[in-house]
């Protein structure tokens, strides 16, 4: 009698990795969190805090700090790490610049961070909307310092960056996100050296503007690759580097390869400072706009100390 081949067992659903204790945060429940959410809704504004599932949303929103994401909630790219949805974006909201400025005024922000989705569908990549937002904030809140986190403006970055730099944000941030070896799988729509050139061009156009960039750790990068990214950033005269733990937003996104320990983040920070950055923020929960206002004040103080200046 022929033996029957046993049926293969169905594959068990893949479990997501358990986060270590140092990366866990409490669910947001404060009155300040609710007030910030209500304000964003009333102004029809999108925040990267929500769209990117930031682990710090409870802490930041309870303090009425939020990072506004302009140009809609739909991105024209599909990066393997990002939780923002991909598709055909909506028409640009002409009221958005004034709504952002009004929200900043109502929250009493001394420092605001404005970012956006990628808008490869627009002739200027959305640069003109950044300019309008900066100008609206300046009119409504002259003392508020402005930090922008832009996309790479693929194939149009020279004119786009020139326009934004002319509007004079206080900080120009554009994240490299990961080491160059991982770009084909993690950030396939972008080019590492194009992003570096973008940041370098900001400094050439206006050396007074602070430049900032960040990467995620835990995607499978090697230690020496991170050191090389630091060197590349310093060659582009980038002032401020951020490093944080990558967290997998959903099972369909890139997996976490490693949970980097707080001690390892501290070691990277020490190396970054030794390489000459004005400021390095490096911890498991560090994100581009986490503590951005305090970091901006520290970065400005560090530059003045380096130049031997004293604020009046």
FIVEX-965358 format. One record per residue (C-alpha): x negated, y, z; residue in one letter; chain. Coordinates in steps of 0.02 Angstrom, whole numbers, plus 50000, padded with zeros to 5 digits. Each point is the difference from the previous one (the first is absolute). Example, Ala and Ser with C-alpha at 12.3 -4.5 7.8 and 13.67 -1.06 7.14 Angstrom:
BEGIN
x:49385	y:49775	z:50390	r:a	c:A
x:49931	y:50172	z:49967	r:s	c:A
END
This chain:
BEGIN
x:50000	y:50000	z:50000	r:x	c:A
x:49932	y:50169	z:49952	r:x	c:A
x:49975	y:50121	z:50141	r:x	c:A
x:50090	y:50163	z:49980	r:x	c:A
x:49894	y:50157	z:50009	r:x	c:A
x:50054	y:50097	z:50154	r:x	c:A
x:50076	y:50169	z:49969	r:x	c:A
x:49885	y:50145	z:50035	r:x	c:A
x:50048	y:50101	z:50152	r:x	c:A
x:50057	y:50177	z:49961	r:x	c:A
x:49867	y:50129	z:50036	r:x	c:A
x:50023	y:50084	z:50167	r:x	c:A
x:50031	y:50186	z:49992	r:x	c:A
x:49840	y:50096	z:50017	r:x	c:A
x:49984	y:50084	z:50169	r:x	c:A
x:49930	y:50174	z:50016	r:x	c:A
x:49850	y:50019	z:50112	r:x	c:A
x:50031	y:50046	z:50181	r:x	c:A
x:49934	y:50172	z:50040	r:x	c:A
x:49870	y:50013	z:50138	r:x	c:A
x:50046	y:50094	z:50158	r:x	c:A
x:49902	y:50155	z:49950	r:x	c:A
x:50107	y:50031	z:49845	r:x	c:A
x:50173	y:49988	z:50079	r:x	c:A
x:50108	y:50154	z:50028	r:x	c:A
x:50167	y:50031	z:50084	r:x	c:A
x:50159	y:50024	z:49901	r:x	c:A
x:50048	y:50185	z:49984	r:x	c:A
x:50142	y:50050	z:50117	r:x	c:A
x:49964	y:50178	z:50059	r:x	c:A
x:50113	y:50151	z:49980	r:x	c:A
x:49859	y:50086	z:49905	r:x	c:A
x:49996	y:49858	z:49875	r:x	c:A
x:50187	y:50015	z:49970	r:x	c:A
x:49988	y:50189	z:49980	r:x	c:A
x:49860	y:49986	z:49871	r:x	c:A
x:50098	y:49870	z:49901	r:x	c:A
x:50156	y:50109	z:50003	r:x	c:A
x:49901	y:50150	z:49937	r:x	c:A
x:49924	y:49902	z:49856	r:x	c:A
x:50173	y:49937	z:49951	r:x	c:A
x:50077	y:50174	z:50008	r:x	c:A
x:49867	y:50067	z:49881	r:x	c:A
x:50011	y:49850	z:49883	r:x	c:A
x:49816	y:49966	z:50029	r:x	c:A
x:49906	y:49836	z:49984	r:x	c:A
x:49858	y:49957	z:50117	r:x	c:A
x:49855	y:49883	z:49971	r:x	c:A
x:50019	y:49954	z:50184	r:x	c:A
x:50158	y:49903	z:49956	r:x	c:A
x:49962	y:49947	z:49821	r:x	c:A
x:49829	y:49928	z:50042	r:x	c:A
x:50061	y:49921	z:50162	r:x	c:A
x:49869	y:50092	z:50103	r:x	c:A
x:49972	y:49922	z:50172	r:x	c:A
x:49976	y:50172	z:50078	r:x	c:A
x:50171	y:50069	z:49953	r:x	c:A
x:50067	y:49989	z:50178	r:x	c:A
x:49856	y:50098	z:50075	r:x	c:A
x:49991	y:50132	z:49863	r:x	c:A
x:50185	y:50031	z:49980	r:x	c:A
x:50026	y:50012	z:50188	r:x	c:A
x:49879	y:50148	z:49990	r:x	c:A
x:50094	y:50070	z:49848	r:x	c:A
x:49855	y:49961	z:49882	r:x	c:A
x:50047	y:49927	z:49831	r:x	c:A
x:49912	y:49979	z:49834	r:x	c:A
x:50113	y:50057	z:49859	r:x	c:A
x:49995	y:49900	z:49838	r:x	c:A
x:50050	y:50111	z:49854	r:x	c:A
x:50055	y:49953	z:49824	r:x	c:A
x:50122	y:49867	z:50058	r:x	c:A
x:49989	y:49829	z:50078	r:x	c:A
x:49961	y:49898	z:49844	r:x	c:A
x:49823	y:49973	z:49935	r:x	c:A
x:49950	y:49964	z:49820	r:x	c:A
x:49866	y:49878	z:50059	r:x	c:A
x:50002	y:49837	z:50098	r:x	c:A
x:49848	y:49991	z:50113	r:x	c:A
x:49984	y:49836	z:50094	r:x	c:A
x:49986	y:50082	z:50170	r:x	c:A
x:50137	y:50132	z:49990	r:x	c:A
x:50179	y:49988	z:50063	r:x	c:A
x:50067	y:50144	z:49894	r:x	c:A
x:50120	y:49935	z:49868	r:x	c:A
x:49953	y:49996	z:49816	r:x	c:A
x:50110	y:50052	z:49855	r:x	c:A
x:50057	y:50149	z:49898	r:x	c:A
x:50003	y:50152	z:50116	r:x	c:A
x:50139	y:50126	z:50011	r:x	c:A
x:49994	y:50174	z:49927	r:x	c:A
x:49889	y:50121	z:50099	r:x	c:A
x:50100	y:50092	z:50133	r:x	c:A
x:49982	y:50188	z:49972	r:x	c:A
x:50056	y:50034	z:50179	r:x	c:A
x:49867	y:49888	z:50075	r:x	c:A
x:49864	y:50133	z:50028	r:x	c:A
x:50117	y:50112	z:50102	r:x	c:A
x:50069	y:49850	z:50094	r:x	c:A
x:49825	y:49947	z:50050	r:x	c:A
x:49959	y:50177	z:50056	r:x	c:A
x:50162	y:50011	z:50100	r:x	c:A
x:49966	y:49833	z:50086	r:x	c:A
x:49823	y:50055	z:50045	r:x	c:A
x:50070	y:50160	z:50076	r:x	c:A
x:50136	y:49910	z:50099	r:x	c:A
x:49874	y:49876	z:50070	r:x	c:A
x:49880	y:50141	z:50042	r:x	c:A
x:49857	y:49912	z:49914	r:x	c:A
x:49827	y:50076	z:50018	r:x	c:A
x:49936	y:49874	z:49872	r:x	c:A
x:50100	y:49907	z:49867	r:x	c:A
x:49954	y:49852	z:49890	r:x	c:A
x:50083	y:49983	z:49830	r:x	c:A
x:49978	y:49848	z:49889	r:x	c:A
x:50090	y:49926	z:49850	r:x	c:A
x:50035	y:49846	z:49899	r:x	c:A
x:49907	y:49974	z:49836	r:x	c:A
x:50095	y:50086	z:49860	r:x	c:A
x:49916	y:49940	z:49841	r:x	c:A
x:50162	y:50045	z:49910	r:x	c:A
x:49971	y:50188	z:50023	r:x	c:A
x:49885	y:50097	z:49882	r:x	c:A
x:49898	y:50070	z:50146	r:x	c:A
x:50023	y:49850	z:50116	r:x	c:A
x:50099	y:50110	z:50119	r:x	c:A
x:49861	y:50126	z:50033	r:x	c:A
x:50114	y:50150	z:49972	r:x	c:A
x:50117	y:49938	z:50137	r:x	c:A
x:49854	y:49993	z:50122	r:x	c:A
x:49960	y:50181	z:49954	r:x	c:A
x:50181	y:50054	z:50027	r:x	c:A
x:50006	y:49912	z:50169	r:x	c:A
x:49837	y:50082	z:50057	r:x	c:A
x:50063	y:50171	z:49946	r:x	c:A
x:50169	y:49976	z:50086	r:x	c:A
x:49917	y:49948	z:50163	r:x	c:A
x:49883	y:50150	z:49992	r:x	c:A
x:50147	y:50119	z:49977	r:x	c:A
x:50103	y:49926	z:50142	r:x	c:A
x:49860	y:49952	z:50119	r:x	c:A
x:49844	y:50106	z:49966	r:x	c:A
x:49903	y:49929	z:50147	r:x	c:A
x:50037	y:49816	z:49965	r:x	c:A
x:49848	y:49909	z:49931	r:x	c:A
x:50037	y:49885	z:49854	r:x	c:A
x:49928	y:49829	z:49963	r:x	c:A
x:50046	y:49912	z:49839	r:x	c:A
x:49977	y:49818	z:49956	r:x	c:A
x:50014	y:49983	z:49812	r:x	c:A
x:50001	y:49856	z:49876	r:x	c:A
x:49858	y:49987	z:49875	r:x	c:A
x:50092	y:50089	z:49857	r:x	c:A
x:49938	y:49866	z:49882	r:x	c:A
x:49943	y:50069	z:49830	r:x	c:A
x:50047	y:50177	z:50051	r:x	c:A
x:49906	y:50032	z:50160	r:x	c:A
x:49891	y:50146	z:49944	r:x	c:A
x:50143	y:50121	z:49962	r:x	c:A
x:50104	y:49932	z:50144	r:x	c:A
x:49861	y:50023	z:50128	r:x	c:A
x:49957	y:50173	z:49935	r:x	c:A
x:50180	y:50057	z:50024	r:x	c:A
x:50012	y:49929	z:50176	r:x	c:A
x:49832	y:50066	z:50056	r:x	c:A
x:50051	y:50174	z:49938	r:x	c:A
x:50146	y:49990	z:50124	r:x	c:A
x:49869	y:49975	z:50137	r:x	c:A
x:50058	y:49862	z:50116	r:x	c:A
x:49894	y:49988	z:50157	r:x	c:A
x:49965	y:49814	z:49978	r:x	c:A
x:50001	y:49900	z:49838	r:x	c:A
x:50018	y:49814	z:50034	r:x	c:A
x:49998	y:49859	z:49874	r:x	c:A
x:49975	y:49823	z:50062	r:x	c:A
x:49881	y:49877	z:49919	r:x	c:A
x:50099	y:49865	z:50095	r:x	c:A
x:49874	y:49857	z:49984	r:x	c:A
x:49829	y:49950	z:49935	r:x	c:A
x:49975	y:49999	z:49810	r:x	c:A
x:49989	y:49809	z:49987	r:x	c:A
x:50180	y:49985	z:50060	r:x	c:A
x:50077	y:50130	z:49884	r:x	c:A
x:50059	y:49875	z:49866	r:x	c:A
x:50111	y:49910	z:50126	r:x	c:A
x:50039	y:50134	z:50130	r:x	c:A
x:50008	y:50162	z:49901	r:x	c:A
x:50010	y:49943	z:49817	r:x	c:A
x:50074	y:50162	z:49932	r:x	c:A
x:49855	y:50106	z:50062	r:x	c:A
x:49813	y:50015	z:49972	r:x	c:A
x:49879	y:50016	z:50145	r:x	c:A
x:49878	y:50120	z:49918	r:x	c:A
x:50139	y:50107	z:49928	r:x	c:A
x:50063	y:50027	z:50178	r:x	c:A
x:49825	y:50045	z:50057	r:x	c:A
x:49983	y:50126	z:49858	r:x	c:A
x:50166	y:50078	z:50046	r:x	c:A
x:49941	y:50036	z:50177	r:x	c:A
x:49831	y:50059	z:49939	r:x	c:A
x:50086	y:50122	z:49881	r:x	c:A
x:50099	y:50077	z:50144	r:x	c:A
x:49837	y:50048	z:50087	r:x	c:A
x:49925	y:50068	z:49840	r:x	c:A
x:50154	y:50108	z:49970	r:x	c:A
x:50013	y:50064	z:50179	r:x	c:A
x:49870	y:49945	z:50129	r:x	c:A
x:50102	y:50078	z:50141	r:x	c:A
x:50138	y:49870	z:49983	r:x	c:A
x:49974	y:49849	z:50113	r:x	c:A
x:50003	y:49834	z:49908	r:x	c:A
x:50058	y:49838	z:50077	r:x	c:A
x:50016	y:49818	z:49949	r:x	c:A
x:50037	y:49834	z:50080	r:x	c:A
x:49994	y:49813	z:49980	r:x	c:A
x:50091	y:49852	z:50075	r:x	c:A
x:49904	y:49859	z:50082	r:x	c:A
x:50052	y:49819	z:50011	r:x	c:A
x:50026	y:49968	z:49814	r:x	c:A
x:49846	y:49892	z:49982	r:x	c:A
x:49870	y:50138	z:49980	r:x	c:A
x:49821	y:49968	z:50059	r:x	c:A
x:49910	y:50109	z:50126	r:x	c:A
x:49867	y:50059	z:49877	r:x	c:A
x:50136	y:50044	z:49875	r:x	c:A
x:50078	y:50116	z:50129	r:x	c:A
x:49829	y:50079	z:50029	r:x	c:A
x:49984	y:50028	z:49812	r:x	c:A
x:50171	y:50085	z:49994	r:x	c:A
x:49939	y:50116	z:50138	r:x	c:A
x:49846	y:50043	z:49896	r:x	c:A
x:50107	y:50029	z:49846	r:x	c:A
x:50114	y:50116	z:50098	r:x	c:A
x:49854	y:50100	z:50067	r:x	c:A
x:49928	y:50013	z:49824	r:x	c:A
x:50166	y:50080	z:49952	r:x	c:A
x:49983	y:50119	z:50150	r:x	c:A
x:50155	y:49932	z:50088	r:x	c:A
x:50017	y:50074	z:50173	r:x	c:A
x:50116	y:49880	z:50091	r:x	c:A
x:50017	y:49811	z:49988	r:x	c:A
x:50140	y:49896	z:50074	r:x	c:A
x:50001	y:49812	z:50027	r:x	c:A
x:50147	y:49897	z:50061	r:x	c:A
x:50061	y:49821	z:50007	r:x	c:A
x:50100	y:49941	z:49849	r:x	c:A
x:50167	y:49925	z:50050	r:x	c:A
x:50101	y:49896	z:49879	r:x	c:A
x:50168	y:50089	z:49976	r:x	c:A
x:50094	y:49847	z:49931	r:x	c:A
x:49955	y:49821	z:49949	r:x	c:A
x:49989	y:50053	z:49817	r:x	c:A
x:49859	y:50123	z:50035	r:x	c:A
x:49815	y:49962	z:50014	r:x	c:A
x:49957	y:49893	z:50150	r:x	c:A
x:49899	y:50059	z:50148	r:x	c:A
x:49833	y:49911	z:49986	r:x	c:A
x:49930	y:50059	z:50166	r:x	c:A
x:50055	y:50096	z:50153	r:x	c:A
x:49855	y:50116	z:50036	r:x	c:A
x:49962	y:50023	z:50184	r:x	c:A
x:49999	y:50171	z:50084	r:x	c:A
x:49814	y:49976	z:50034	r:x	c:A
x:49966	y:49974	z:49815	r:x	c:A
x:50099	y:50158	z:49958	r:x	c:A
x:49895	y:50095	z:50127	r:x	c:A
x:49841	y:49934	z:49920	r:x	c:A
x:50058	y:50059	z:49828	r:x	c:A
x:50040	y:50171	z:50073	r:x	c:A
x:49825	y:50016	z:50072	r:x	c:A
x:49923	y:49956	z:49833	r:x	c:A
x:50113	y:50125	z:49911	r:x	c:A
x:49950	y:50140	z:50117	r:x	c:A
x:49817	y:49956	z:49974	r:x	c:A
x:50025	y:50015	z:49812	r:x	c:A
x:50055	y:50181	z:50021	r:x	c:A
x:50190	y:50009	z:49997	r:x	c:A
x:50070	y:50147	z:50097	r:x	c:A
x:50127	y:49882	z:50075	r:x	c:A
x:50037	y:49814	z:49998	r:x	c:A
x:50164	y:49925	z:50063	r:x	c:A
x:49984	y:49812	z:50017	r:x	c:A
x:50116	y:49887	z:50098	r:x	c:A
x:50126	y:49862	z:49965	r:x	c:A
x:50146	y:50123	z:50001	r:x	c:A
x:49914	y:50142	z:49907	r:x	c:A
x:50098	y:50062	z:49850	r:x	c:A
x:49969	y:50147	z:49883	r:x	c:A
x:50111	y:50121	z:50094	r:x	c:A
x:49989	y:49927	z:50175	r:x	c:A
x:49952	y:50142	z:50119	r:x	c:A
x:49966	y:50105	z:49845	r:x	c:A
x:50024	y:50167	z:50087	r:x	c:A
x:49879	y:49961	z:50141	r:x	c:A
x:49877	y:49926	z:49876	r:x	c:A
x:50008	y:50155	z:49891	r:x	c:A
x:49959	y:50112	z:50148	r:x	c:A
x:49854	y:49888	z:50047	r:x	c:A
x:49936	y:49992	z:49822	r:x	c:A
x:50005	y:50189	z:49984	r:x	c:A
x:49909	y:50019	z:50165	r:x	c:A
x:49869	y:49873	z:49946	r:x	c:A
x:49968	y:50093	z:49837	r:x	c:A
x:49982	y:50166	z:50090	r:x	c:A
x:49880	y:49922	z:50125	r:x	c:A
x:49900	y:49927	z:49857	r:x	c:A
x:49991	y:50170	z:49917	r:x	c:A
x:49962	y:50087	z:50164	r:x	c:A
x:50163	y:50097	z:50000	r:x	c:A
x:50109	y:50047	z:50146	r:x	c:A
x:50185	y:50033	z:49978	r:x	c:A
x:50057	y:50174	z:50053	r:x	c:A
END
